[in-house]
């Protein structure tokens, strides 16, 4: 396996000092002692809850060839015999290594931010760019003060395309990260009421997202959503910091990368995309209009970084929903099956509406029900009661008649739904999980959605533990039989 970094390069970039007999180099970087691979470097980062230095021995036992530690922690490491690189601060050193990685790279870089859809858009980009060269992209939602430098430091020198996700909870969080990434293209998916408890209004959120413009490379391009009310504000922010090129996506007639038409079902969608005046039919392997809209930004970015566009469009058909963000499971129950839509990773008012629309497009089998299993949206501050109550409108408009809720904030939605909707409410996630497992029946379509901190992943896990998941082959056979295909 080729080396990601030589030990000499890594030590110099971080300003560290070697202790012990360092190997020629490392094949990867990890901050998790449990999953570290042979020949990788373990960075003992001190987080909010745990200190990586406490797991340095485990990392060495699991195959780490180098361990990066802080000078101040060295006396406490005792008899640790693994080769070390000692630095002033491990996270700061990781940042310096990330900067060195960006400096040596000749890759075309795309960065994505936005209130909703960052990770799915990042995954679409990764997928679409693969046919055109070597792609390096952020793992999962590695979009914060440690995730971004870690993704940078992991980027191989021969990468052709880099795809980065940049997130924030407060103002001034995107700015230092984007100045590390230095993208050629920056995408803002949308502005919505996420983390509203930390901001006065949507314009403040837009201003924080607009920090991404400050790190654009000279001659770089900002891609903005032409359909949102904050478009003109974002365009002005881009112009104010000297961004030379602003491009737009959406359904708006003036959008540069335009969604001309959309045809979707529960599993996938077909869009007609207008790029540079030419219309192309594009199949997307994941469902939802919100995904189709962001696909226009993806295709625009592919065009701007010089990807093979026919291959990029073809690759979109192989896209699948990301875990916790619309991933579907067909589960056996009794003599039939149910469909689980896992939206448990996070939630805000905009993503809740998108998930409810996704549930509405999913037809239950005979005697089955569409069931929305919803938990609290966190970080809504003084607006919390209002935004939870307002979910009643989308649920009623979508015709969802079974709503199962948990969390203190969801009590507001419970009170807002009419008697025509069957509502079950628990304050605790664990109680709702037990109820869901007991209450589902064959034919149901169950959509699970909440903020990550509410723990609705436990509901998904409980369903997967109690009802066997169909393999892809079994699933396709079942869907064909249901739709009348096959024999």
N, C-alpha and C positions, 0 to 999 in steps of 0.2 A: 504494500500500500504506500502511495506517495505521501511525503511529509507535508503537513499543513504549515508548520513552522520548524526551522532548525532551532535548537536550544540557544545557539548564539544570537540569532535574530530576535527571538522572543525575549531573552534576557536584556538585550540592548534596548529594544523598543519599550520595555516596561521600566527601565532604569533599575533593574534588580541585581542581586548578587547571587551567584550559584553556591550551593552547599551540597557537597557530595559529588558523585560521578554522574553527571547528566548524560542522557542518551544523545544520539546525534540530533534527534528532533522528536516531534510529537505528531500524531495522526489526527488528533481532534482535541476539543476542549469541552469539559463538563463542569457543572457546579452541583451535580447530584452524585454523591458517593455510591448510591445504590445501582445506578445504571451506567456507570463509567465503563468505557471499553478499554481493552488492552492497548497500551501505547499512547493513551490520551493524557492530557494534563488536567489535574483537578485544581480548580480555583476555590480556595476556602473563603468564600464570601460570607460576611456577617450580615444576616438579614434582620428583619423586625422580630422574628420568632426564634430562629436558630442561627447558630454560628458554625460555619463550615469547618472551622478549625477543630471542632469537637468530633468531626467525622473524617479527619485526615487519615487516621489509621485504617479505617474501613475502606477508604478510597484506595490506599496503597494495597490492601489485601485483595481488592477487586480488580487490580490491574493497572492502576495509574502509574505512569512511568516518571512523572514529575508532579510535584505538589507546590502550588504557589501560595505562600503564607505571608502574613504581616510580621514585620520585625518585632512588634510588641508582643506577639503571641508565641514567639519562638521558644522562650523558656518553658512554657506550659506544654510543649509538644513532647517533652521527655525523650524517650528512646526511639522515636520515629526514625527509621533507617532509610526511607525512600529519598531519592534526590529531591532537593528543594530549590526553588527560586524565591529568595526573600525580598519583599518589597515594602514600601512605606505603608501602603493601604491596598488591599487586594482589589477592591472595586475600582479604585482610581487607576491601578495598574492595568486592569482589564480594559478600561477606557483608553489608556495610552496604546495598548495593543490594537484596539479597534481602530484608532486613528492611523496607526502604521499600516493596518490592513487596507484602509481606504486609500492611503497615499500610494501604495504599491499597485493598486487595482486599475485595470483599464476597462473594467466592466461599465456598461450603461446601467445607471441606477434609477429605480423608481421607488418613491416613498408614498405611502398611503396613510391618510388620517381621515377623520370624520366621526360624527356622533354614532352612526350605525353603519355596519357593513364592512368595517376595515378588514377583518380577518378573512371573510369570504372573498372580498375583492383581491386581497393579497394572494389567496389560493388560486383564484381565477387567473391572475397574472402569471403565477408560477406555472400553471398548467399550460397556458397559451404560449409561453415563451420557450418551453422545453424543446419543441421541434426546431428551434432556431439557434440553439447553442447551449452552453453549460449554464445552468441557472442556480443561483444560491438565494434562498428565501428564508425568512424568519420561521422558526418552528412555533406551532400553536399561536398564542398571542404574546409573543416575546416583544412587547412594544413599550417597555418602560425604561427606567434609569439603569437597570442591569440587563434587560432583555435586548435592547438595541446595541450596546457595546459588545455583548456576547455574540450576537448575530454577526456583527462586523468582524470580530476577531476570528470567527469560524469561517469566514469567506475565503475560499481557495484563491491563490494568486491568478489562476487561469480562468476565473469566472468570466463569462460573457455578459450575463445579465444578473443584477442584484435587485431583489424585491424586499422592501422593508416596510414594516408597519410601525407607526408612531402614535402612541396614545397619550392621554392626559386626563387628570382629574381636576387640575387647577391651572391657572394662568402661569406662564413662564416655565412650563414643563417640556413643551415641544421644542422650544428654541435651542437649548443646548444639545438635544438629541439630533435634530436635523442638521446642525452645524457639524456634527460628527459624520453623518451619512452623506451629506452633500449630493443630493439627488440631481439627476438631469431632468426628471419629470416628477412633479408633485401632484397628487390627486387628493381632493377633498370630496368625499362621497356625498355627505349631506350635513346639515346642521339641525339638531333636534334636541329635545329636552332630556339629555343625559347629563348626570352630575349637576342637575339644576340647583341642588342645595348649596353648591359652591359658587354659584354665579347669580347675578341679579336678573338676567334675562338672556334670551337667545343671542342677542348681539354680542354680549360678553363672551358667550361660548364661541361664536364665530370669530371674534378677535383672537381668542386663544388658539383656535385651529389655524388661523392665518399666520401664526408664527412659523409654519412650515415653509412659507415663501422665503424666509430670511436665510435659509441654508441652500437654496437652489444654486447650482453651478452657473457661472456666466453663460448666458445664452439659453438658460433652462426654460422649461415650460410648466405653467400651472394649468391643471385641468379641473374645471369647476362645474358644479351641477347648475345647469341653466334654468332648471325648473323650480328652484327654491327661492323663497322671499329674500334670503340673505345674499343672493348672487351679486347684486350690484355693490353691496358692502364689501364682499370678498374680492371682487374685481378691483375696487378702489384700494384695498389693502395691498394687493399684489402690485398695482401700479406705484403705490407710495414707496415700496422698497425696491423699485427698479426692476421688477420682473419683466423681461422684454417680450414674452409671448404668453398670452392667456388663451386657452382653448376651452371649449365647453362641450358638455354632453347632456343628454336628456331627450325629452319629447318636444321641447320648444322648437318652433320652426327655424330659429336662428342657431340652433345647436350645431357645432362642428361635427360631432359624433352623435348622430340622431337615431333614436328609437322610432322608426316609422310605423311599425306595427308589431303586435305581440299576440301570440297564440300559446296559451299555457294549459297544462294539466297537472295532476297531482305529482307526477314524477319528473317532468322535464318541461321545456318550452322551446318554441321556435320564434325567433325575432327577425325582423327585417331592418338591418342596420344601414344607415347612409353615412359613408365615410368618403370625404373628398368628392361628394356629388354622385358617388356610385352606390347603388343599393345591392346588398348581399343578404341572402338568407342564411341564418346561422342557427344551428341547433345547440341548445344548452342542456347538459345532462342533469341539472338541478332545477327544481321548480321555483316559481315565485316571480312576480313582476318586479319586485325590489331587486332581485338578483339580475334580471334582464336589464334593468336600468343601469346598474353598476357595470354590467358587461360592456356597455357603450364606452365607459371610461377606460376599461381594460383594453378594448380594441383600439381606442385612440392612443393609449400609451404604447401598445405594441407597434403601431404605425410610426410613432415618434422615435422609438429606439431602434428602428430598422429591422423589425422581425419579419419573417416570411408570413405575410398576411393570410394567404390561403391555408397554410398549415396551422396558423394560430386559430383561425375560425374552425377548422376541422377538429382541433384539440378540445375546443369548448364542449363538444358533444360527449367527451369522456369525463367531464367534470362531475363530481358527486358532492352532495352536501357534506359540510364539515361536522364532526362530532360536536354535539351540543348546539348546533346552529342549523337545524333542519334535517339532520340525519334520520333516515327512516329504517325501522325494523319491522319485519313481518314475524309475528310471534304465534306459535301454536297454542290454542286454548280449546279444550274439549275436542269436538270433532271439526272445529273450524280454525279460524285465525283472527287476529286483530292487528291493526297497524298502529305502531308507536312512532310519533314524530318528536324527536328529541331537540327541543329548543332551550335546554336547561342552562346554557352557559351564562347568559346575561339577559337583561331586560331593561328597556326604557319605553316611554309611550310610543315612539315610532316603531321600534322593533316588535312591540306587542301587537300593534295594528297589522304589521306585515305577517306575523305568525298567525293571527286570527284569520287573515285572508287566505293563508296557506291551508289552514284547517278547513275553511269554507270550500276550497277547491277539491278537497279529498272526499270522495263519496264512500260512505260506509256500505258494508254488505247488508243483505237482508236481515232485518231486525236489529242491525247495529246502529250506533249513535255517534254523532260528532261530539266529542267531549273536550272542553278546554280546561286543563288543569293548570291553574295560575297561582303564582306566588308574588310576594311584594317586589316592587321596583324600588331599589334603594337609592340613596343620595338625591332624593327629590326635595328635601328641606321643607320649607313652608308651603310648597306647592303639592305636597304628597297626597293629601286627601282629595284635592281637586283632580289630579291626574289619574288616580285610581278610580274615582267615580266616573270619569269620562270614558273609561273602557266599556261601560255599558252600551254606549252608542255603537261602536264597531261590532260588538258581540250580537246585538239585536239585528243590525243591518246584515250581518253574515248568516243569520238564522241559526245561531248556536243555541241549542235549548238545554244543554247540560253543562254546567259550570261548577267545577270543584276547586275550592280555594283554600289557601293556608297563608298565615302571616297576619300580623296585627294591622298592617296597612290595607290589606285586602278586605277587611271588614267594611270599609267604605264602599267597595264595589258590591259586596253582598247586599247592602242596604239600597243600592241604586238599581238593582235588577228587578223587574216586575215578576209577579207570580207565575207568569207564563214560562219562565225559565226555571228549571230544576237546579237549585243552588245547594251545594253542600259546603259547609265551612268548618275549618278547624284552625285553631291558633298555631298549632305546632306542625311542622313538616312531617315528623314521624307518624303522627296520627293520620294525616292525610295519606301517607304512603301505604299504611295498613288498609285504609279504606279503598284506595285505588286497586290494590291487588285483589281484594275481596269482591269488588263490584264490577270489574270489566267483564264483558261477555263476548262471545264470538261475533265478528262483524264490526266491532267498535273501531273508530279512529280516535286515538288519544293523543292530544298535543300537550306537552309539558313545557311550561315557560315561567321563568322567574329570574331575578338577579342571582348571581352566583352565590352571594353570601347567605341566601335563604336555604341553600342545600337541596334544591330539587333534583340534583343528580342522584340523590338517594331514591327518589321515586322511580327514575329511569332504571337504576340498578335493581330495585326490587322487582320491577316487571320483567327485566331480563333474567333475574334469578329464578323467578317462579314460572315463566313461560318460555319454552325453547324457541330460539331464533331460527328461522328458516335459512338454509344456505342460499347463495345467489341463484343456484340452479333450481332449487326447490321453489324459491320465491318467483322466478320467472315462469316456472310451470304453473304455479298457482294463479299468477296474474293472467297468463294466457287462457287458463281454463275459465277464470272468472269473466274474461272479456270475450269468450267464445272462440279464441284462436286455437291453433293446434288441431287435434283430431276433431 
